[in-house]
């Protein structure tokens, strides 16, 4: 049961929040919401939580990018997507994702000015 798996991942994060694997457990919850349950709003929220709780994690930028893409492509919330892309550029400027985020910012900014 996917909901039970999500609850177990939440328990792992709550009980072992200082463990290096905690952000990965949260990411797995987001993936279940996104890929299995097609619950894009919750998926985006959980990806955002990875960034909020574990900003120094190896997967924080990747999680925020996933939240941005879901907002842009699935939920159709370009404002939220832009905010996430900008946060990636500001918080992780030397990553490959910052370059990708800049491209998405340019595209979304052009689309919104039409």
Backbone as a ProteinNet text record, in pm:
[ID]
protein_1_A
[PRIMARY]
XXXXXXXXXXXXXXXXXXXXXXXXXXXXXXXXXXXXXXXXXXXXXXXXXXXXXXXXXXXXXXXXXXXXXXXXXXXXXXXXXXXXXXXXXXXXXXXXXXXXXXXXXXXXXXXXXX
[TERTIARY]
84.6	0	89.5	65.9	151.7	140	20.6	2.9	78.5	82.1	157.6	307.6	354.1	495.3	529.3	440.6	462.4	472.6	385.7	388.8	519.3	565.9	692.2	809.8	810.6	916.8	911.7	791.7	777.1	831.5	808.7	860.8	1013.4	1070.3	1216.6	1271.2	1207.6	1254.3	1240.5	1128.6	1105.5	1201.4	1224.8	1307.7	1457.3	1494.4	1636.7	1671.9	1620.6	1636.8	1782	1871.6	2012.8	2089.9	2023.6	2087	2095.8	2205.3	2225.3	2122	2056.3	1956.9	1816.5	1796.9	1663.5	1608.2	1688.2	1630.3	1591.5	1661.9	1629	1495.3	1467.5	1339.2	1225.4	1246.8	1144.8	1125.1	1234	1227	1149.6	1167.4	1092.6	942.2	905.1	763.8	712.2	790.5	750.3	733.6	823.8	815	691	654.6	531.2	411.7	406.9	297.5	295.1	412.4	419.9	394.4	468.8	467.1	354.7	324.2	226.1	85.3	75.3	-56.6	-101.6	-9.1	-38.9	-97.5	-53.4	-95.4	15.4	6.1	114.7	128.5	19.4	26.8	106.5	75.4	150.1	294.2	315.3	451.8	535	481.8	555.2	582.3	483	498.6	609.1	613.9	715.3	853.8	863.8	992.9	1040.4	947.7	982.9	1033.2	971.1	1009.6	1153.4	1194	1332.7	1428	1399.2	1482.9	1475.9	1355.8	1338.7	1407.4	1395	1451.4	1598.2	1640.5	1777	1844.5	1856.6	1909.8	2054.8	2128.7	2267.7	2284.2	2173.4	2176.6	2220	2276.2	2315.6	2196.8	2078	1960.7	1864.2	1903.5	1815	1781.9	1882.4	1859.1	1775.9	1807.4	1732.7	1585.7	1560.8	1423.8	1348.5	1414.9	1350.3	1322	1412.6	1390.4	1269.8	1258.9	1143.3	1014	1014.7	896.7	863.8	966.3	945.5	883.9	937.1	883.5	738.7	706.7	569	477.3	520.5	439.5	422.6	528.8	523.3	439.8	467.3	411.9	285.2	269.4	153.8	45.2	86.2	-10.4	-41	50.5	35.1	37.6	126.2	145.1	282	285	414	478.2	398.5	456	536.3	479.1	550.2	672.9	658.4	772.6	885.3	851.6	953.1	1022.4	945.8	1005.3	1105.2	1070.6	1161.3	1285.2	1265.1	1380.3	1474.6	1418.5	1502.5	1577.6	1512.5	1578.9	1696.7	1679.6	1789.5	1906.8	1879.3	1985.6	2056.2	1979.3	2037.1	2110.9	2053.5	2109	2214.6	2206.5	2298.4	2355.6	2418.8	2458.8	2562.3	2638	2744.1	2701.6	2574.9	2528.9	2476.5	2472	2413.1	2265.3	2200.6	2058.6	2034.6	2130.9	2115.8	2109.7	2191.6	2189.2	2054.8	2006.7	1876.2	1764.5	1775	1673.8	1672.2	1789.5	1795.8	1723.7	1740.6	1672.6	1521.2	1475.6	1332.2	1277.5	1355.7	1314.5	1294.9	1390.8	1382	1258.2	1235.5	1118.8	987.9	977.8	853.7	830.1	935.9	922.8	874.1	923.7	877.4	731.1	693.2	554.1	458.3	501	410.4	397.8	491.4	483.4	404.9	356.3	278.7	136.8
-117.9	0	124.8	212.5	330.9	428.2	443.8	535.1	487.5	357.8	301	325.7	311.7	338.2	484.4	574.1	717	742.2	679	694.7	640.7	529.6	472.8	564.3	620.6	715.6	837.6	885.3	999.7	966.6	844.5	800.5	798.9	749.5	747.7	889.7	983.2	1122.4	1180.4	1155.7	1210	1150.6	1020.8	952.9	963.4	984.8	985.7	1107.9	1225.3	1344.3	1387	1341.2	1375.6	1274.3	1167.4	1065.8	1116	1085.4	1130.6	1074	966	904.4	962.9	1046.5	1103.2	1178.7	1264.8	1333.1	1237.4	1125.7	1027.4	960.3	936.8	878.4	973.7	1101.6	1200.2	1207	1198	1199.6	1079.1	965.9	847	868	935.9	968.4	1055.6	1154.8	1243.7	1165.7	1073.2	992.8	905	853.4	773.1	860.7	979.5	1071.6	1102.6	1128.3	1169.5	1054.4	946.2	838.1	737.2	706.1	600.2	653.7	759.6	811.6	925.8	979	1093	1210.6	1223.7	1332.4	1438.3	1522.4	1615.1	1725.8	1769	1873.3	1824.3	1703.5	1648.7	1616.9	1571.1	1543.1	1670.9	1779.4	1906.5	1953.1	1939	1980.3	1901.5	1771.8	1688.8	1718.3	1738	1777.4	1909.9	2005	2132.1	2110.3	2017.6	1989	1935	1858.4	1809.9	1929.3	2027.7	2147.6	2223.9	2238.5	2315.2	2250.5	2119.2	2048.9	2013.2	1993.3	1945.1	2026.8	2159.1	2242.4	2210.6	2147.4	2113	1971.7	1902.6	1765.8	1764.7	1653	1635.4	1640.7	1616.1	1610.4	1727	1828.3	1942.4	2015.9	2047.3	2119.8	2035	1907.7	1815.5	1807.9	1805.1	1798.9	1927.8	2040	2167.4	2180.3	2129	2130.2	2043	1929	1841.4	1912.9	1984.1	2060.1	2167.5	2233.1	2337.3	2278.4	2165.6	2102.4	2058.1	2003.1	1961.8	2083.7	2190.7	2312.6	2366.3	2363	2415.7	2328.4	2198.7	2110.8	2036.4	2005.5	1925.5	2011.4	2099.2	2180.4	2309.2	2346.8	2469.1	2595.2	2595.1	2710.1	2769.6	2856.3	2909.1	3000.2	3066.5	3151.9	3069.5	2959.1	2871.4	2811.5	2770.9	2715	2817.1	2938.7	3045	3068.2	3071.3	3091.9	2981.7	2857.9	2746	2752.6	2782	2793.1	2903.1	3015.4	3126.4	3087.6	3012.6	2966.3	2875.3	2791.2	2702.9	2786.2	2885.7	2971.9	3045.5	3095.7	3171.6	3082.1	2966.6	2880.7	2782.4	2745.2	2644.7	2692.2	2809.9	2872.8	2795.9	2709	2638.5	2500.9	2467.5	2334.4	2336.7	2220.2	2206	2244.5	2217.7	2250.3	2401.1	2479.3	2625.2	2671.7	2610.9	2645	2606.4	2488.1	2444.2	2533.5	2571	2657.1	2793.2	2846.2	2974	2966.6	2856.9	2838.5	2834.3	2766.2	2758.3	2895.7	2971.3	3107.1	3192.4	3184.3	3263.1	3223.7	3094.8	3048.6	3089	3067.2	3102.1	3253.2	3329.4	3475.7	3524.3	3462.6	3498.7	3462.6	3344.6	3298.9	3386.5	3432	3511.5	3654.3	3697.7	3836	3845	3731.4	3731	3776.9
0	0	0	-95.7	-112.2	4.1	57.6	170.4	293.3	311.3	423.4	403.1	281.2	251.9	280.4	240.5	266.5	416.4	494	639.6	698	645.7	694.7	663.5	543.9	509.8	601.5	632.8	722.8	861.9	906.5	1035.5	1034.4	925.4	912.9	923.6	853.6	855.2	995.7	1060.5	1194.9	1297.5	1287.9	1388.2	1361.9	1236.7	1200.9	1116.7	1156.5	1073.5	1055.3	1142.5	1128.5	1044.8	1006	923.4	779.1	713.2	575.5	479	517.6	429.2	446.9	547	572.6	451.4	384.8	268.4	156.2	147	43.2	73.9	201.5	240.5	202.8	228.5	193.4	42.2	-31.3	-177.1	-229.3	-166.7	-208.7	-188.3	-80.7	-59.9	-173.6	-210.2	-319.6	-449.5	-473	-596.1	-597.7	-482.7	-476	-510.4	-449.5	-482.3	-631.6	-686.9	-827.3	-923.8	-908.1	-1007.4	-987.9	-865.3	-838.9	-816.4	-736.1	-700.3	-790.4	-868.6	-957.7	-879.3	-755.8	-667.6	-673.5	-775	-804.1	-700.2	-642.1	-539.6	-418.4	-371.4	-257.7	-295.9	-416.5	-461.9	-456.2	-510.6	-509.8	-367.2	-281.2	-141.3	-72.2	-95.6	-30.4	-88.3	-219.3	-276.9	-216	-198.8	-135.8	6.2	76.3	214	221.4	121.7	118.6	120.9	36.5	32.5	165.7	221.3	344.5	464.4	475.8	590.8	574	449.9	423.8	313.1	329.3	221.1	182.6	272.2	242.5	188.7	173.6	121.8	-24.6	-65.9	-205.9	-300.5	-249.1	-336.8	-316.7	-241.3	-217.1	-346.6	-425	-551.1	-646.1	-654.4	-741.1	-698.9	-569.7	-519.1	-550.2	-532.4	-562.5	-712	-793.9	-938.6	-974.7	-908.5	-932.2	-894.1	-781.5	-740.4	-843.4	-894.9	-996.2	-1122.3	-1167.6	-1288.2	-1270.9	-1155.7	-1130.1	-1132.1	-1066.8	-1067.7	-1208.6	-1286	-1422	-1515	-1514.7	-1617.5	-1577.9	-1451.6	-1409	-1344.6	-1253.5	-1181.3	-1257.6	-1346.2	-1427.1	-1339.8	-1241.1	-1153.2	-1184.3	-1285.1	-1329.5	-1224.7	-1142	-1037.8	-937.3	-892.5	-798.8	-865.6	-991.2	-1064.5	-1073.7	-1112.7	-1122.3	-988.8	-881.5	-748.5	-716.1	-746.6	-719.2	-808.3	-935.6	-1025.7	-978.8	-934.9	-886.3	-759.3	-673.1	-550.7	-585.1	-684.5	-727.3	-776	-859.2	-913.2	-799.4	-702.8	-591.1	-491.8	-460.7	-355.3	-404.1	-531.3	-585.6	-719.3	-721.7	-848.8	-930.4	-867.3	-940.8	-989.8	-971.9	-1013.7	-1157.1	-1217.5	-1351.1	-1348.8	-1236.7	-1226.8	-1228.3	-1181.5	-1187	-1332.5	-1416.1	-1558.8	-1621	-1588.5	-1639.8	-1587.1	-1460.2	-1399.8	-1469.4	-1500.9	-1572.4	-1706.7	-1776.3	-1905.3	-1886.5	-1781.3	-1755.1	-1715.5	-1638.9	-1600.1	-1725.3	-1815.2	-1939.7	-2018.1	-2031.7	-2109	-2042.6	-1913.2	-1843.5	-1841.8	-1830.2	-1830.8	-1966.9	-2074.1	-2208.4	-2227	-2178.3	-2192.1	-2111.9	-1997.2	-1914.2	-1962.6	-2045.6	-2096.9	-2227.3	-2275.5	-2400.7	-2377.5
[MASK]
++++++++++++++++++++++++++++++++++++++++++++++++++++++++++++++++++++++++++++++++++++++++++++++++++++++++++++++++++

